[in-house]
Amino acid sequence: MNRVVVSAVLAAGALGLAGCGFTPLYGAPGVTQQLAGVQVTTPPGRTGQLLREHLDDALARRNGVAPQYRMDLALSETRYPRGVRVDNVATRYEYVLTVSYTLVSAASGAPVKQGRARGQVTYDSADQPYASITAQQDAQDRAAAECARKIQTELAAWLATQGKS
C-alpha cells in the first residue's frame, strides 16, 4: 500500500515539474561548452595552484582552444584554533578560504560577472610536525575543492540564464 502511495506522489510531482517549464541546469544549450571556455588565473602559491587545478577539472577546461572568458581570482586564507588543550596548545583548527572572482569577457575585456565563494573545513593538529603539516595541506585542498564546486555551480547557473531575459 505504501509503495502505491509513494508512486502516486512521485508521479504527481513529475507532472507538476513538467508543467512549470523546469529545465535541468545542464539542459540549457551551450552551458557545458561555455564553462569549458573559461581560463582561470590565480595568484601564486600552493592554494592558488590547488584552486586552479580543481577549477580546471570542474569546468572541463579545453586546452588548445581560445577561451571565451578569463577568470581572475583573489584568495584570502585564515586559520582559527578551535580545540585548545590545558597547556594552551591548539589540537584542532578551522581553515577558511575565501575566493573572490571576476569573470572577464575575452572578446571585450570587460568584467561580466563577479562573485565570492567561501570554503570552511576543520582539521586535527597532531603533536608530530609532519602529520600536522600534512593535515593542514589536506585542509587547503578540501577547501579549494569546495570553493571550486561553488564557483562552478554559480557560473553554470549564470550562463544558463544568459540570453533568456
N, C-alpha and C positions, 0 to 999 in steps of 0.2 A: 504494500500500500504506500509506504513512504517513497519508494522509487518512482511510482507513478506521479505522486505529488511533486517531487523534485524535478522530474522530467517536464511536467507541465509548466512549472515556474521557469525553468531554463528556456523552454520553447517560447513562452510569452516574452521573456527578456530579449531573446534574439530577434523576435519580430518587432519589438519596440525599438531596438537599436537600428534595425534595417529601415524603419520609417523615419528616423530622425536625421538621416544623412551621415551617420557615423562612418568615418574613413580611417583606417589604421594609419599611423604616422608614416610608415614606410610605404603606404599605398599611394601617397601623393607622388606623381611622376617627377623624377629628377632629383629627389632629396638625396638618395644614395650617391649619385654622381656629383652633386654639389658638395656633399660632405667630403668626398674623396678629393675634391679640388681645393682643399684648404691647406696652405703651407703654414706650419707652426714655427714661430721664432721665440726662443726662450732666453732668459738671462743665463749667464754662465753658472756653473755649479752642479753638484750632484742632483739636487732636487729638480732643477730645471731640465736636466737631461732625462730624468725618470719621467717627468711630466710630458715632455715631448714624445718620448717613446710610447707612453700609454695613449696619448692623443693620436699619434700616427696609426696605432693599432685600432683605436676606437673609430676613427674617421676613415679607415681603409685608404690611407694616402697612396696615390698613384705616382710612382717615380717616373720621371721622363715625360710627364705631361705638364704643360704650363698651368700653374694654379690660377683659379678664379678669384681666390681670396687669400689674404695673408692675415694670420692671427698673431698679434703681439701680446705677450704675457708679462705680467709683473707678479712676483711672488713675495709673500710675507710669511715667515715661519716663527712660531712661538712654541715654547715648551714650558709646561706648568708642572711643578711637583704636586702629586696628589696623595700618595701614601708615604707618610713620614714615620720613621721609627722613633723610639725613645731618645736615641742619640742624635736626632735631628738630621738623619740621612734619608733621602727620598728613596723609596723602593718601587714606586710606580709613577709614571709621568703621563701627562696628556699632551699630545703633539697636535698642533693646529696649523694647517696650511691654508692660506687664503690666496686665491689666484684671481687677479683682475685681468680681463682680456678685452681686446679691441679687435674687431673683425674689420679689415680694410679691403675694399674692392681693388683688385689688381688692375682693372681697366682704368678707373678714375683716380685711384689713390685716396679716395675719401672714406672716412670711417662709416660703416653701415650698421654696426651693432656693437654695443658694449655690455659687459656683464661681469659677474663675480661668482665664484664658486668657493665653497669652504669645505675642507676635509678635516675631520676630527677623529683621532684614534688614540688609544691608550696602549702603553706597553710597560712591562716589568723591567726594572733596572736591577741587574744581578750584582753580586759582590765581585765577580770576576770581570775585569775591564773589557776583555774581548767579547764576552757574552752581552755586556751592557751596550757596547758599540753596535754589535750585530742587531740587537733588539731595536735600537734607535734607527738604524738604517732600514730595517723592515717596516717600522712605523712610517718613515718617509715614503717608502714605496707604496704602502697601503693607502696613505693619504693622497699621494699623487694619482693613484688609480681611481680613487673615489672622486677627486676633482675632475679628472678626465671624463669619467662617466657622466657627471653632472653637466659639464660643458657640452659634451656630445649630444645629450638629450635636449638641452636648451637650443643648440644650433639646429638640430633636426626639426624641432617644433617651429622655430623661426623660419627656416627655409620652406617648410610645408605650407606656411601661411602667406608667403610672399606671392603677390600677384592675384590673391583672392579677395582683395579689398574692393 
